[in-house]
Structures are given as C-alpha cells and as structure tokens.
C-alpha cells in the first residue's frame, strides 16, 4: 500500500467520525476540510452547495490561509470550473489552474500554479454540491490517484450533509410543533385544543395544570379518540420543560425489534442495514418529554427493557456498550384495561405501578354530551379556516349529533362534522348531512356489538374523569386486579359469515368507523395484528 493510500484510509476514518458530531453544516464542513489539509496536504479546500431553486452553487465552506476573509460567492450551473462539474456531474482534474480559461478565481485566494481536483457531491443520485481542492505542481503526476481519493471523500461528505439536512428538518418540526402548541394555548384558552365545559372536562383541565408542574410520570387512560395525545401536549406545554422537545412514539405501530431500535437507538453495524449510528427517542427527548402512546399493547420482553430505563434513567443503544443517561419526563397512554392485562400476565405488574404514579382517566364523549356543541363549533371553525368556506350547523342537525353514542369519541365526531361539511349545500349542515339519519352511520352497529363492560372502555373501576380537587390521591388507583368476569367477546356473526379475510377486515374497519383499535377488538385481534393485515392485504384505510 502506497504512503498516499495509507494516509487516505486514515482521513476516511477521521471524516466518518464527523457523522456523530452535533455541529452546524458550515462548522462540520470546515472541520472536514481541515482534516484534508492536515493529513493529505490538500490546499484551498472548498465545498459549494447546489441550490435547486436558483440552479446555482454557493460556496458554503472555504479553507484558505489563516486570517484570510472570504465574501459570499456563487456560480451558475455550467459557469466556471465548479459550475461545469455540476452540469456534467463528473470529476474534473486540471494540471495547472492558470492555463485553463474556465478558471474564474472569484475568491481571489487560490494559487494559479496549483493543480486542481473537483468532484460532485452526491447522495445516491441526488446532486448536493461540489468538493474541490488544489495541490502543488509536485503532485501533478498523481492527479488520478488524488481524484479517486477525493471522490470517496465526497461520498462521505454527501452522507454527512444528508444527515445534517434530516436533523435540521427534525429540529424545525419539533420547534414548529412547540410554536403551534404555544399559539393554540395563547389563542384558544389555557388548554389549547382541549375543548369542553362539562364537569368531567373541567376536572381533567384542572388536573393537567397541577400535574404539569411536577416531573411525575403520567399515565393517560381512555378509549380511542378521547384526546389522550392532546392531554399529553397540554401537560408538556404547561411544564418547566416546555422549551425542550416533546417526542412521540406509538408503541402499537411497530414490532418489537423496530420498537426497541426506535426507542433506544442503535450503533453502526448493530444489524443488517445499520449503516450509521442513530439516536433513539430517549436521546431525542433528553431534558424534554417522551410520550409513549398505546403502552398497553407492548410485549413483556419490551416492557422489561423499558422498566430499566424508567427505574435507572439509563440504557444502551442496540449494538453498543456505552451506558447513556437521560433526563426525560414520561407520559404514557393506553386504551387497554391494564388491571386485566396484569391479571392475565400480559403486562408487568412492576411496570404498571411505575407508570401509574399519576393516572388520568378521560371520559368517553357519550358521558359528556354537553361538550358536543362546543366541539362541533370548534371543528367547524377549523374547517372554515382551512377551506375558506363559511360553515354552520342547524339546530336540528346539532340535536342529532347530541344523541349519537360516538364509540370513536371526539375523533369520530370530528370526522362526522367534516363529512357533513363536505356534503352540505351552501355551508349549512342539516340532519340529512348526518350519516345516522339515513342508516349510513358506520359505527352504530359496532357500538351495539361492543362488549365493553363499562363506560370507559373496559377499565376496571375507572369511572368518570378524575381531578385532584375532587378526591384524595388514593382514589386515582383503579380497583383490583381481578380477572374479567365475562369471556372474550365473540366475533360478531355478520363478520364471521365473511369467508374472505380481506373482505372481513374491511367490513370490521367500516363498522368501527375506520378506527383500527376498535376494528381489532371486533375481530379479537391486537392493534398490531390488524395493522399487519391492513398492510399485507393492501387495504386502503379511509378517513370517516
């Protein structure tokens, strides 16, 4: 192996370490150019990034002599040497820059007696920019070797740029969500989008205000569609961690192996396809809040790993040996009867107690019907803002909605209002625009067939929504761990009679108003199982 190739391997290793550094784009690129200068003797290292909107290159990083100052410089596609590299997307070598008329030297800092090597920076097939360097004339006999090395380095730089771009997008999304939530809170009352004036809702709002001030673990319980995620957002927004990220993970949406890698992250090479280190949700939520939705649908094996993090605040990435410590507030949510799950050994008892430090029970919409008019007006206002149409609802149509049971709760009511707005003439929703007035309600049959033992979705002793001011702390503890008194509900006869599995799943989804968790219960499946069937059977999930 030549001395040049040996140095190149060392440089490739040093540049690959930049994947793991938490720096901005320009600082990262200058660090990489510094490595090329120190290890390989490359001069005037420059990275120019391609802007698709303007179809031009902008010099993002240039490493000249110490103390040299650069002004912003850009090149149009095909203009100058770097512009030509963009146009052809091929490497270019020049034995002496001063002899090439395409050399524009707009920076005014490059030695014209030097050799030049420039290559396109690609991420797969997408052009990101150009990496270029210069060399003394003594190296002109080995330009082809240097071009191969710079090409490899440009591929690494492309990976770094892609990671930084994804990280920037994620950061912007988190900041945007936080800003939107703050605006909702400021513009729509103290609890943002949590709308309602019922006694049950007032108790929950008061509980949210009080529990937000503590770092206590919160377990939000209630049927699908009752607004568990909204409660989690409100708790975070009123907590001392409000300026830190709120990271969300739906535990029912992923199988165990993916769930573990999403939550804990993984090291490069931890498994096939792990091409780089990836931080998990715990790391992303450091100093902030982690919201674990549908925690009751996780496996015992995963629960064991989660328990350790909750107890000790530390974990290892998949494939890693370094123990990481995090400062994260946990908010979990579930529609599952956890007491029944503990009794049936489907949920760890120690994890149950660890999560149930502060349980909040959300009442189903049928138990707080007085909130329906407020919610309807709220949804109509949002729809009007999005569509630009004036929307309203007649007294008779509102009375119809107030009589509905809404097994899909607030989410189903929102979909019902949306459907009514779409079918309404002149923006006025009439009874004929409400599905249940013409036997088109997709959730009515499911509600009749539901075998839920109580008004809160089968949670033993949960009762109405609980507030701090209405009962001592002990009253938040659900009663007992007794096994269910009735056997697992049978699949409804009309679904049993459908022989084709795809048709049977579609029928269940329609009965459940396309709420997957409820369709799963109709078929005696878990949410993961029905999600798998929807994917493998290629069922298009509609929104109602």
Secondary structure, DSSP 4 states (H G I P E B T S, - for coil): --HHHHHHHHHHHHHHGGGG----HHHHHHHHHHHHHHHH--EEEEEEEEETTTTEEEEEEEE-STT------EEETTSHHHHHHHHHTS-EEES-GGG-TT---TTS-S-TTSEEEEEEEEETTEEEEEEEEEE-GGGGGGHHHHHHHHHHHHHHHHHHHHHHHHHHHHHHHHHHHHHHHHHHHHHS-TTTT----SHHHHHHHHHHHHHHTS---EEEE--TTS-HHHHHHHHHHTSTTTTS-EEEEEGGGS-HHHHHHHHHEE-TTSSTT--S-EE-HHHHTTTSEEEEETGGGS-HHHHHHHHHHHHHSEEE-BT---EEE---EEEEEE-S-HHHHHHTTSS-HHHHHHHTTEEEEPPPGGG-GGGHHHHHHHHHHHHHHHH----EE-HHHHHHHHH---TTHHHHHHHHHHHHHHH-BTTEE-GGGSGGGGT--TTHHHHHH---SSTTSS-TT--S---GGGS-GGGGSPP--PPPSSPPPPPPHHHHT--SHHHHHHHHHHHTTT-HHHHHHHTT--HHHHHHHHHHTTPPPP--
